[in-house]
Amino acid sequence: MTQNPISLTSISLNEQVAYWQRAMELEEGRNEVLRMVASGNSLESVLNTLCQRAQLYNPEMYCSVLLLDNDANTLHSIASSSLPDFYCQALNGTAIGMGVGSCGTAAFMQQRVIVEDINTHPYWVQFKGLALEAGLQACWSEPIIGQDGRVYGTFAMYYSTPSKPNEEDIKFIELSANLAAVVFENDYNRQQLLDANTKLSLTIDERTSELEATNKALANRIERQARQQIARIEEEKMITTNALLCGFAHEISTPIGNSLTTVSAIVDKLDWLFAALEEGTVSKKTFEQQLTQLHQLSEINKSNLIKADTLLSQFQQMDAKQVNDVQQAFELSTFFAEVKASLRGVLGDHQLFIDSQELPVTCVKECLWQVFYQLIENSIAHGFDDKRQGKIHISAMRKGNEIVINYQDDGCGIDAENTDKIFEPFYTTQRNSDKIGLGLTTVGSLLSNVLNGRIQLQTSPIGVRFEITLPGVELV
């Protein structure tokens, strides 16, 4: 636990001297960082010095700076003091989002996130094991934001025990993040200046000629790409439709074919049995054996027909015209509570954590329920097949005119070579266990065709993480 703010009137002379000496060391550290910035040192070296000097504030603290890739919305380790290498490497490429640890949430929300106890905080459900392995139990994160509102990354303070910040701690992390913002902005502006100088080295005539040629080529390229895109969309629609129909025909032919074979066997046995009864040549024992076999064949036939009916039902769910399109107004937090209660039997020993703001929405509630049923069923069937107890975390928030929902489990994850296939119809890694591979296809179809949303697979060091965006949901 960090100490309370120091009252200089209530401490000894030696303690006052130590306090001011530390303050002078911290100020000298900030000056050293600014001197390195003025000297043109590399971004990494300046930020590492910032972390090392910041640790003078509290030797029990570990500092870290994560860089935000604004194009990919992912965090990357760029500087730290005393944090284990395996921990920094595991965080590389983590997509930001609500409930994605302290730093992922701080960068996404663009506001300070204080987690006093990693063991119990919902933001760390998926990363708790990684943090505890690194000996970390508290994390305070401040977004690094430039004067123009650009988010450069996060400045984080870690502790090896659960810790609550005081006013002095809050002021220090805010000042450190502001200093980091100066470092980032200077590096960004310096790079912009270098680029501008390079461009200005060209003559006016050369630039004019180059721009004219570029504009002409760009116009031709845009026109060509537009034609190609239209043709590609039509081709992809045809390919997808054909693949879906071929896959469906292949999948349903097996239970139907088995059913026809079984019915044929039943008819043959009935013909034989009727003939034997007319001739009076069948014994009671033989008659009972034949009835038993007929019952077994009927059960096999029933199983095949049920499988075919299930396949037809799931296939119909993919057609937006088959879905009840009645719009309903409801609270998203209440909706998730209903989902959790209704799926208690499906979850079994697995745990479902909900972290949602009270968001009033209007949409096709039945479809949204089907989306999360399929995702949870998919986690249990594919992610938790080797675990006694899995964890699923769902968080939701409003961002601008959109609702952003983060879905993550701590299961076995998805192999890199399969990430591009998971939304394809009839794709499954458990073909021998009667999985037909329409779950995630149904999720994607419902979101795009009915809810006017989208779903994306995000990078995650643990399990599977989906980000669901509902731009078409009407906010009341």
LINFEN-V439524 format. One record per pair of residues at least 6 apart in sequence whose C-alpha atoms are under 6 Angstrom apart, sorted by the first residue. I is the first residue (numbers start at 0). J is the second residue. D is the distance in Angstrom with one decimal. If there is no record, write none. Layout:
i = <I:I>
j = <J:J>
d = <D:D>
This chain:
i = <0:4:28:46:47:50:50:50:51:60:60:61:61:61:62:62:62:62:63:63:63:63:64:64:64:65:65:65:65:65:65:66:66:66:67:67:67:67:72:73:73:73:73:74:74:75:75:76:93:93:94:95:95:96:96:96:97:98:98:99:100:100:101:101:102:105:105:105:106:109:111:111:112:112:113:114:114:114:115:115:115:115:116:116:116:117:117:117:134:135:135:136:136:136:137:137:137:137:138:138:139:139:140:140:141:141:142:142:143:143:143:143:143:143:144:145:154:251:254:254:258:258:261:275:317:317:319:324:325:326:326:327:327:328:328:329:329:330:330:331:332:332:348:349:349:349:350:351:351:351:352:353:353:354:355:355:356:359:360:360:360:361:362:370:373:382:382:383:383:390:390:391:391:392:392:393:393:394:394:395:395:396:396:401:401:402:402:403:403:404:404:405:406:406:407:407:408:408:409:409:410:411:412:412:422:422:424:424:425:425:425:426:427:446:446:447:451:452:452:452:453:453:454:454:455:455:456:457:457>
j = <162:167:52:78:78:62:79:80:80:157:158:80:156:157:79:80:155:156:78:79:154:155:78:153:154:74:75:76:77:152:153:74:75:152:73:74:151:152:94:92:93:94:95:92:93:91:92:87:458:459:458:103:107:103:104:107:104:104:122:122:122:123:112:140:140:111:112:142:142:142:140:141:139:140:139:137:138:139:137:161:162:163:136:137:161:123:136:137:159:158:159:159:160:161:157:158:161:162:156:157:155:156:154:155:153:154:152:153:150:151:152:153:176:180:150:180:176:307:303:307:300:303:300:281:441:444:448:363:363:362:363:361:362:360:361:359:360:358:359:358:355:357:388:388:389:390:390:390:391:392:392:393:394:394:394:395:396:475:473:474:475:473:472:442:438:410:411:389:410:408:409:407:408:406:407:405:406:404:405:403:404:402:403:469:470:468:469:467:468:466:467:466:464:465:463:464:462:463:461:462:462:462:462:463:439:440:437:440:435:436:437:436:436:452:453:453:471:468:469:470:467:468:466:467:465:466:465:464:465>
d = <4.4:5.9:5.3:5.8:4.9:5.5:5.9:5.7:5.7:5.7:5.3:5.8:5.7:4.9:5.5:5.4:5.7:4.8:5.8:4.1:5.9:5.2:5.1:5.7:4.7:6.0:5.3:4.6:5.7:5.3:5.3:5.5:5.0:4.4:5.8:4.7:5.5:4.5:5.8:5.2:5.2:4.2:5.7:5.5:5.5:4.5:5.8:5.9:5.8:5.5:6.0:4.3:5.7:5.6:5.4:5.3:4.9:5.6:4.2:5.8:4.9:4.9:5.8:5.8:5.6:5.7:5.5:5.7:5.5:5.9:5.9:4.6:6.0:5.3:4.5:5.9:5.3:5.8:5.0:5.5:5.0:5.3:5.7:5.1:4.8:6.0:5.0:5.4:5.6:5.8:4.6:5.2:5.1:5.4:5.6:5.1:5.1:5.9:5.7:4.5:5.6:5.2:5.7:4.2:5.6:5.3:6.0:4.4:5.8:5.5:5.2:5.1:5.3:5.5:4.5:5.5:5.7:5.9:4.8:5.9:5.0:5.8:6.0:5.5:5.3:5.7:5.9:5.9:5.8:4.8:4.7:5.3:5.5:5.6:4.2:5.7:5.6:5.5:4.5:5.2:5.4:5.4:5.6:4.7:4.8:6.0:4.8:6.0:4.8:6.0:4.7:5.0:5.9:4.5:5.1:4.7:5.9:5.7:5.8:4.9:6.0:5.2:5.8:5.1:5.6:4.3:5.0:5.9:5.3:5.6:5.8:5.7:4.3:6.0:5.3:5.6:4.7:5.7:5.2:5.7:4.3:5.9:5.6:5.9:4.6:5.7:5.3:5.9:4.8:5.8:5.0:4.8:5.6:5.1:5.6:4.2:5.3:5.5:5.7:4.2:4.5:5.5:4.2:5.0:5.4:4.8:5.5:5.5:5.6:4.0:5.4:4.7:4.7:4.8:5.6:5.8:5.1:5.6:4.4:5.9:5.9:5.5:5.7:4.5:5.6:5.3:4.7:5.5:5.7>
